């Protein structure tokens, strides 16, 4: 078998490089991420379901793959594109190389391609479908790509969500381990669960299609709507659940959770040209006027003009002015488009969870 | 709270270039002044360094070139009445002065606000105890340590912690006076030295974290409390080596996201706790394994080492590495702007409140002065020794590292260099291999890897992370492939991607560099240029700042317009300082003014020339033939490549004249031919004699016999130097046959068949001039006379504009010679001519000899441009573009002298370089310069003496040890010292001479083992506060005074090795600062009032 691989893009462009990971083929929407660290978290982030991810940072795999940094139970990206893969990682936690990790899970990749040129193309023309293969010629790959299911229009949440409810049982460190948070799993990252648990919550994870009644039946003190992949408009079932939950318990929506909340309250979302993916996105908190550096990973965004009066835009992106967070004037609800759980990315916004828990505690006091 | 915007702000510069404080503060200050102007704030700048861009017309609103002392600045404050002071852009010098002004009550008295960073923030960051307390309050781990003010306490702490410990003196720059003693003997020396070095007599004794990773974050915060990190950097050399002496990569390479974010969060917490409004640098140590964590911090795996509450060398590096202009943003924050109100000038769309994303790897390598100071101690520790640095950018670590090595210009030392002493008949001698921290460690590691030393062993010996060692091993593996395999397109491409130069590939694959280049063209293996855009291509950027890499897409598409390349001067090193960056910047500006696109090429991250808005296009690249030709080819749109300016970037640029012309690349202005005539001894001699210009007698020789014959003919002393090496490299004055024999033997060993030049050493007055020639006329803005007699390198001499002792006839002769040279060469550009003037002949005819012609801009161009008001680089660049002097409104000949006197004085960094002799001779030793300007010679001299730190303390003891031949000339100075009431100490012969004048002097022995007090004792115990030590004759005589001079340098007291300098200092001490003016620069040009 040759060690060559190629990436073909929907526009017909072909990028040849060295095969990485599994000798296989995979199609998906090609997106770039500007984080300089955290490739393992990115690989395992369920929000990348259906996508081929390309870090813009050229040196990938320097500190290997470890047992601590996975954000879900498996690699979630369809394929991985890097400028340079590190075959000899160095870190005391490292257990294997990125190549071995990808190969073991059957995920193909490609190295030694001009990732900056591809990034510039995606920036100019918008994200597009692509295929990474070490099995087919570029011509064959372009044909196969035409037959691949389009990213837009596919529900990847069904694929990445937990199939059965479970409790996150890692040791709680925080005070008062009595608040019960139910997480609607549309592609949750472990770090959200870790943080909630560390702050002393009881954490139950339920599938994305759990009806509101079932969810409320678990007597949550608060509900967290998780991030996840794809177009929120396709998730009628989850939007329905959110409608049933809003106003009954305090709710925190993150990323996809933020977007389906907008839908649940009558708002709309639309697809961005090339999305926000990276750890350096400035967001202004309208309440304080302060700017926070956030981790982001989304291709869709909430249309600010579509929002009902009851929803208030609480955060905006400084880069393009898009909606980055909402609060509700009447019911206990806050949502953010960015990833306060970081992992990867800056830890500047972990306090969002405290604000949510304050809301949860306030609400349960009111009930008493 | 939004800060109220000040109206007029005083900016303090960093003064002369010294080790630990180089061109980065010219860059920072220049950016800050421009930013203040954009904000509508009037800037008043004070700096003593004339070679800076910041002190130019048009940068700050009001410019003072005056000594940086509290008294001087108070007078400026009285005159200008600023309402704000920006203390954070002038390095440690600026910061310390701001603190002194505050402590002296001056800021309060004149109602001046400290902008950006409060006094309490400065103190919290700089005072070790306060810093530790602050860190403990916010729960950030610090290294266990104690601050002490006595040696006894230092030893008590060290006994408790156990050796090795780190000693850090408070308030010194570049870690001066610190160290990591591993034995008690070393501990005593370093602890005592550190207590001395600290202006407040305080040192920190700290647990050693040798072997931990050293990581830095550049952090910004605005008045509203918004915080960002600009980037992080990882030192390849682990803790224990000063970050200024470390090889540094950006971003960090071996940190997981968890570690990266943990340290980032700590850095943000720290800048908030200190309340800094602007930029700050946080240095942290990270345990390579949690098992090494600090037990007393509950196993936390990192510790905060240090915070610089100001713009620093690291922030200049971070600015160039990311494209984020830290100093500019810091200045705007200081006058009240918020991060989200400042646009990102690179993208033009986004704002300054974001964090740059890099899609390349940056490597910085320090440039050490050991090529000049072979006797210096090459070990690296907490005291910085590098004079400058280079940076390189590529898409791989190997590529960036190799490009950085190529940028060092350290005697042609390539990545393949090995010291023959490390080998024994080709076999590695591990016992001789310097794997400890030293300037050659990179090459030592590669040497070991080439001989199959286990990478693990290298990590154990150096503490360098296995990731870096593995990358070096990758380079070695490629070397092996190039040695063994036939050179195929695939192999060549891979080698180029790893940064191998055509030269190195040629060496390994047995081809000439030019053949490798031809193969590359044949196989289309050409560099692509990528943009530094702050955002990893996420947004379109508008600043054309490029680096090369071997990849698919080329973003530097050439414009089809008039353009020219300006070759910068590379890293700051002794002999090639900030002056050449000044010239490069002005060349770029002049080109733009003439409607020609300026394309800057440079490798030095500290400079104004590598600021993205200095030129129309910036290539951050090594300044070697291959890279410059690549750029020229990339920029070619029509038939021929754009022309190149080689006259501005010092020796680096002029050295490219020949290779470029040989390849048919056009040179702007005169180039190769003039260089050849000026550098080839024989050619130059013929040239001068044709023109009837006298030169000191001499000849080039190839053998001992020839050498001795020449010496006999012309008579000792003689000046000897290798041919075709300019700038005083390995030049010596030889007084006898024995020394001549030794010199010739050594020179012929290294010289490789090139002749050695022997010239009569004329001990006259040395004079130099800079001129602009258009081939028909030669404009001479001014003449500068050296205070020291010939024999001291012109870069180390004090010089006076206009001359003070020259007769009109001598002046006319020099002007005439310079004009004849310029016209005979048909020279277009800048010309520097150096003369020796001997006493006139009996008939009064002047005795002027030409000793050197430099067909390029010289070190004195910024000085002369400023004191004459003639923008020499601009005029020269226009000449090169075809505008004659006359068309520009200038006439040939000597420009009328301005009604002012300016004295340029050298500044040295000797206290940081153990083992180096400070005796001044034909080899240059200074790192920087200051200027004193006033209406009288005495006032200008006093200012220069004060600004360069040579002012004598009134009534303090002076040690004299004067060579016999200097004794008669020393008499007036000795009398003057006695009149000033200075207690005199002297070695026996000198004491006898002093006694013969009827003046009392204490006799001291120069033998260190023959009783006390000896010459070194009185220096060390502070009895004397200045030393005058002159010597005559060869090396043996010099050796005798070595201990005296080193002791003086280490005690940081003035040490004069030339009688003329000493006399100038004594006169200045006598005159004091009486009658000294303090005025903005343009006022001096206008002349004294009334």
Contacts between the chains, C-beta under 8 A, distances in Angstrom:
chain1	res1	chain2	res2	distance
A	32	B	536	8.0
A	32	B	538	7.7
A	34	B	357	3.9
A	34	B	359	7.6
A	34	B	535	7.1
A	34	B	536	4.5
A	34	B	538	5.7
A	35	B	257	7.6
A	35	B	357	7.6
A	36	B	251	5.0
A	36	B	260	7.8
A	36	B	357	6.5
A	36	B	358	6.2
A	37	B	251	7.8
A	37	B	252	7.7
A	37	B	255	6.5
A	37	B	256	6.6
A	37	B	257	4.0
A	37	B	260	4.7
A	37	B	261	8.0
A	38	B	256	7.9
A	38	B	257	3.4
A	38	B	260	8.0
A	40	B	257	7.9
A	41	B	257	6.3
A	56	B	357	6.6
A	56	B	359	4.4
A	56	B	536	3.8
A	56	B	537	6.4
A	56	B	538	7.5
A	57	B	251	7.8
A	57	B	357	7.5
A	57	B	358	6.8
A	57	B	359	6.0
A	57	B	536	7.1
A	58	B	359	6.1
A	58	B	360	6.6
A	58	B	361	7.0
A	58	B	395	4.8
A	58	B	396	6.9
A	59	B	253	6.7
A	59	B	361	6.2
A	59	B	396	7.1
A	59	B	397	6.6
A	62	B	253	5.3
A	62	B	254	6.0
A	62	B	467	5.9
A	63	B	254	6.0
A	63	B	255	7.0
A	63	B	256	5.0
A	63	B	467	7.9
A	66	B	256	7.2
A	68	B	258	7.3
A	69	B	256	6.8
A	69	B	257	7.1
A	69	B	258	7.0
A	83	B	395	6.0
A	84	B	395	7.4
A	84	B	396	5.8
A	86	B	467	7.7
A	88	B	466	7.7
A	88	B	467	7.5
A	88	B	470	4.3
A	89	B	467	7.3
A	90	B	254	5.8
A	90	B	465	5.7
A	90	B	466	4.2
A	90	B	467	3.8
A	90	B	470	6.8
A	91	B	254	6.6
A	91	B	256	6.4
A	92	B	288	7.1
A	92	B	289	4.6
A	92	B	290	7.6
A	93	B	256	7.0
A	113	B	552	7.9
A	114	B	551	4.6
A	114	B	552	3.9
A	114	B	553	5.5
A	115	B	359	7.3
A	116	B	359	5.5
A	116	B	395	7.6
A	116	B	530	5.9
A	116	B	536	7.7
A	116	B	537	5.4
A	116	B	551	7.4
A	116	B	553	7.0
A	117	B	551	7.3
A	117	B	552	5.3
A	117	B	553	3.6
A	119	B	359	7.5
A	119	B	536	6.9
A	119	B	537	4.3
A	119	B	538	7.4
A	120	B	537	5.1
A	120	B	553	7.1
A	120	B	555	7.9
A	123	B	537	6.2
A	123	B	538	6.5
A	123	B	539	7.4
A	123	B	540	7.4
A	274	B	538	7.9
A	278	B	357	6.0
A	278	B	536	7.8
A	278	B	538	7.2
A	279	B	355	7.5
A	279	B	357	7.9
A	280	B	354	5.6
A	280	B	355	3.9
A	280	B	356	7.2
A	280	B	357	5.3
A	281	B	354	7.2
A	282	B	228	7.9
A	282	B	340	7.1
A	282	B	350	8.0
A	282	B	351	6.7
A	282	B	353	4.8
A	282	B	354	4.6
A	284	B	340	6.7
A	289	B	224	6.9
A	290	B	224	6.6
A	290	B	225	6.3
A	290	B	226	5.8
A	291	B	226	4.7
A	291	B	339	6.5
A	291	B	340	4.9
A	291	B	353	4.5
A	293	B	228	5.8
A	293	B	353	8.0
A	293	B	354	7.1
A	293	B	355	5.5
A	318	B	340	6.0
A	318	B	350	7.3
A	318	B	351	5.5
A	318	B	353	6.3
A	318	B	354	7.1
A	319	B	349	8.0
A	319	B	350	5.6
A	319	B	354	7.2
A	319	B	539	7.7
A	342	B	261	6.4
A	343	B	257	7.2
A	344	B	257	4.0
A	344	B	261	7.6
A	345	B	257	7.5
A	345	B	261	7.1
A	346	B	261	6.2
A	346	B	264	6.5
A	346	B	265	7.7
A	346	B	355	7.7
A	347	B	261	5.1
A	347	B	262	7.9
A	347	B	264	7.7
A	347	B	265	5.0
A	348	B	265	7.5
A	348	B	268	7.2
